Amino acid sequence: MKRDLISIRDLTRGEIEGFFDLATDLKQRLHQQIPHPLLPARTLALIFEKPSLRTRVTFEVAMTQLGGHAIYLAPQDIRLGARETVEDAAKNLSRWVDGIVARTFNHATVEQLAQHATVPVINGLTDLTHPCQALSDLFTLKEKRGNLAGLRVAFIGDGNNVCHSWLYGAAKMGIHLTVACPKGYAPNRDVVAKAREEAAATRARLEVIHDPVRASEGADVLYTDVWVSMGQEDEGSRRKQEFQGFQVNQALVDLAQEDVLVMHCLPAHRGEEITDEVMDGPHSIILDQAENRLHVQKAILAALLGR
């Protein structure tokens, strides 16, 4: 039976830890220059409705290092739902490739692909969730801190797709997550409710507030993302005004733990949601996050596409 990765909510804690164990092994093998062709002759289709640096490059490099091949399909190549239906695209691709990564606007598109494809489908980002990013973030924190349970993470900014996946991930792993966002930009209520159901089992605390100062006080991790995501460009001027005061800067860093870690999923709009001083400073593990996209996604591919 095929396995998909559409949302962190669909994973068990054991499955997440299994990805992390495999990612650790694959990262060590790569750094020791030990070949690891776990997916020989496998082919991965990359369906992208949105531009990408990290997601595209890391999945393509991942397949190469695993002994397989990736085919990139740009927005003009496939035009899901316009040139042909999502169902037809899924059924056709299933006859040729061993897996599909989809980076789309509408979350329902990835769900439809998974419903109709007979090969694994991986969510490379939708407007609702970004599971590969949050899993890589959690893996990075595990490398830095060892135990995730009980960590205090402050997510400062927009209650967006990354925030949604972080809510699910924090709930699964027992993390205390405080989301601090301007009024009107809180995460999806349904996502928060579902994450809180999960949190009861792990004793995670999930809070949504509108005060970045209170969220940052004593935090182990400060996390931020852009104020204007892809597809929201028309809202840019208004968002930049309403997010004033939610910048991750030295003042917020000083409120957190002395060894606080600063995270950003990138790309960053320097001088808006984060200052150069903090992004390039001693607390930043932003490039570690970016690197770990490769290792965690290799683990996901090996687990889902392996036979």
C-alpha positions in Angstrom: 0.0 0.0 0.0 1.4 3.4 -1.0 2.1 6.1 1.6 1.7 9.8 1.0 3.0 12.8 3.0 0.3 15.5 2.8 0.3 16.8 6.4 2.3 16.3 9.6 -1.1 15.6 11.2 -1.2 12.3 9.3 2.1 11.1 10.8 2.6 9.4 14.2 5.4 10.5 16.5 7.1 7.2 15.8 7.0 7.9 12.0 8.5 11.3 12.6 11.3 10.0 14.7 11.9 7.3 12.1 12.4 10.0 9.5 14.8 11.7 11.8 16.9 8.6 12.5 17.1 7.9 8.7 18.0 11.6 8.0 20.8 11.4 10.6 22.2 8.3 9.0 22.0 9.7 5.5 23.6 13.0 6.5 26.5 11.2 8.1 27.0 9.0 5.0 27.0 12.1 2.8 29.5 13.9 5.0 31.7 10.8 5.1 31.4 10.6 1.3 29.8 7.1 1.6 27.5 6.4 -1.4 23.9 5.7 -0.5 21.9 4.8 -3.7 18.8 3.7 -1.9 16.5 4.6 -4.8 18.3 3.2 -7.9 16.4 3.9 -11.2 13.6 5.6 -9.4 12.1 8.8 -10.9 10.4 11.6 -9.1 8.1 14.2 -10.7 8.2 17.7 -9.3 5.0 19.6 -10.0 5.5 23.3 -9.1 2.9 26.0 -9.4 5.1 28.3 -7.3 8.7 29.3 -7.7 11.3 27.7 -5.4 14.9 27.6 -4.5 15.2 25.3 -1.5 12.4 22.8 -2.3 13.3 22.3 -5.9 17.1 22.1 -5.4 16.9 19.8 -2.4 14.5 17.4 -3.9 16.5 17.2 -7.2 19.8 16.8 -5.3 18.2 14.2 -3.0 17.1 12.0 -5.9 20.5 12.3 -7.5 22.3 11.3 -4.3 19.9 8.4 -3.7 20.7 7.1 -7.2 17.5 8.2 -8.9 16.3 11.1 -11.1 13.9 14.0 -10.8 11.9 15.7 -13.5 10.9 19.3 -12.9 7.5 20.4 -14.3 7.1 24.2 -14.2 3.7 26.0 -14.1 3.5 26.4 -17.8 4.4 22.7 -18.4 1.4 21.1 -16.8 -1.2 23.7 -15.8 -3.2 21.5 -13.4 -6.9 21.9 -13.7 -6.6 24.0 -16.8 -4.8 22.0 -19.5 -6.1 18.8 -18.0 -7.7 17.6 -14.8 -5.7 16.9 -11.6 -7.2 13.3 -11.8 -5.9 12.7 -15.3 -2.5 14.2 -14.5 -2.2 11.9 -11.4 -3.1 8.8 -13.3 -0.8 9.5 -16.2 2.2 10.4 -14.0 1.6 7.2 -12.0 2.3 5.1 -15.1 5.7 6.8 -15.6 7.2 7.9 -12.3 7.7 6.4 -8.8 6.7 9.4 -6.8 5.3 13.0 -7.1 6.2 16.1 -5.2 3.6 18.9 -5.6 4.1 22.6 -4.7 0.7 24.2 -5.3 -1.5 27.1 -4.2 -4.6 25.1 -3.3 -4.2 22.4 -0.7 -7.0 20.5 -2.3 -4.9 20.0 -5.4 -2.3 17.9 -3.5 -5.1 16.0 -1.8 -6.6 15.2 -5.2 -3.2 14.1 -6.6 -2.8 11.7 -3.7 -6.4 10.4 -4.1 -5.9 9.5 -7.8 -2.2 8.7 -8.0 -1.0 5.1 -7.4 2.5 6.3 -6.4 3.4 8.3 -3.3 2.6 12.0 -3.3 4.5 14.5 -1.1 3.3 17.9 -0.2 6.1 20.3 -1.2 4.0 23.3 0.0 0.5 24.5 -0.3 -1.2 27.6 1.0 -2.4 25.6 4.0 0.6 23.6 5.1 4.4 23.0 4.5 5.2 19.7 6.2 8.7 19.2 4.7 9.8 22.6 6.1 8.5 22.0 9.6 9.9 18.4 9.7 13.3 19.8 8.7 13.0 22.5 11.4 12.2 19.9 14.0 15.1 17.8 12.9 17.4 20.8 13.2 16.2 21.5 16.7 16.7 17.9 17.7 20.3 18.1 16.4 20.9 21.3 18.5 19.0 20.5 21.6 18.6 16.7 21.7 15.1 16.5 23.3 12.3 18.4 21.7 9.7 17.9 24.4 9.3 20.9 26.6 11.1 23.4 24.3 9.5 26.8 24.2 9.2 28.1 20.7 7.8 31.5 19.7 6.6 31.8 16.2 6.5 35.6 15.4 4.5 36.8 12.5 1.9 35.5 10.1 -0.2 32.4 11.0 0.5 30.9 7.6 1.2 27.5 6.1 4.5 27.1 7.9 2.9 28.1 11.1 0.1 25.5 10.5 2.7 22.7 10.0 4.5 23.9 13.1 1.3 23.6 15.2 0.9 20.0 14.1 4.6 19.3 14.6 4.7 20.9 18.1 1.6 19.0 19.1 3.2 15.7 18.0 6.5 16.3 19.7 5.5 17.9 23.0 6.8 21.4 22.2 5.3 24.5 23.8 4.5 26.8 20.9 3.4 30.4 21.2 2.2 32.0 18.0 2.4 35.8 18.2 0.6 37.5 15.2 -1.2 40.7 14.5 -5.0 40.6 14.9 -6.6 39.3 11.8 -3.6 37.1 10.9 -4.0 34.2 13.3 -3.6 30.7 12.1 -6.6 28.7 10.8 -8.9 28.0 13.7 -9.6 24.4 12.5 -5.8 23.7 12.4 -5.4 25.1 15.9 -8.3 23.0 17.2 -7.0 19.8 15.6 -3.4 20.5 16.8 -4.7 21.1 20.4 -6.5 17.7 20.3 -3.1 16.1 19.5 -1.3 18.2 22.1 -3.4 16.7 24.9 -1.5 13.4 24.5 2.0 14.9 24.5 1.4 17.7 27.0 2.4 20.3 24.5 1.1 23.8 25.0 -0.2 25.7 22.0 -1.1 29.4 22.4 -2.1 32.1 20.0 -1.5 35.7 21.2 -0.9 39.1 19.7 2.1 40.2 21.7 5.5 39.4 20.3 7.2 40.6 23.5 5.3 38.2 25.8 5.9 35.4 23.3 9.7 36.0 23.2 10.2 36.2 27.0 12.2 33.1 28.0 11.8 31.4 24.6 14.3 28.8 23.6 13.6 29.4 19.9 12.4 32.5 18.0 11.0 31.6 14.6 9.8 34.0 11.8 8.7 34.0 8.2 7.9 36.6 5.6 5.0 38.9 6.1 3.9 38.7 2.4 3.9 35.2 1.0 3.6 34.1 -2.6 0.2 35.0 -4.0 -0.3 37.9 -1.4 1.7 40.5 -3.3 -1.5 42.7 -3.7 -1.7 42.9 0.1 2.0 43.9 0.5 1.6 47.5 1.6 -1.2 46.8 4.1 0.6 43.8 5.6 3.9 45.7 6.1 2.0 48.3 8.1 0.0 45.9 10.2 3.0 43.7 11.0 5.1 46.6 12.4 6.2 45.6 15.9 6.5 41.9 14.9 10.0 42.1 13.6 12.5 39.6 15.1 15.3 41.9 16.1 17.9 42.2 18.9 15.3 43.5 21.3 13.3 40.3 21.1 16.4 38.2 21.2 17.4 39.9 24.4 14.1 38.9 26.0 14.6 35.2 25.2 17.0 32.6 26.7 20.7 33.4 26.6 21.2 30.5 24.2 18.1 31.2 22.1 18.1 29.8 18.6 16.7 32.0 15.7 15.0 30.3 12.8 13.6 31.4 9.5 12.3 29.1 6.7 13.5 31.5 3.9 13.4 33.3 1.7 13.8 36.3 4.0 12.9 39.9 3.4 15.8 41.4 5.4 14.8 44.5 7.3 11.2 43.5 7.4 10.4 40.4 9.5 14.0 40.0 10.6 17.1 42.2 10.9 20.5 41.5 9.3 22.0 41.7 12.8 19.9 38.8 14.0 19.8 36.8 10.8 23.6 36.8 10.5 24.2 36.7 14.2 25.5 34.1 16.6 22.0 32.7 17.5 21.0 32.1 13.9 20.6 28.5 12.7 18.9 29.5 9.5 21.4 27.9 7.2 21.4 24.7 9.2 17.6 24.6 8.6 18.1 25.1 4.9 20.8 22.3 4.7 18.6 19.9 6.6 15.8 20.2 4.0 18.1 18.0 1.9 18.7 15.3 4.5 15.1 15.1 5.9 13.6 15.0 2.4 16.1 12.2 1.4 14.8 10.3 4.4 11.2 10.9 3.4 11.9 9.8 -0.2 13.8 6.7 0.9 11.0 5.7 3.2 8.1 6.4 0.8 9.6 5.3 -2.5 11.8 2.5 -1.3 10.8 -1.1 -2.1 
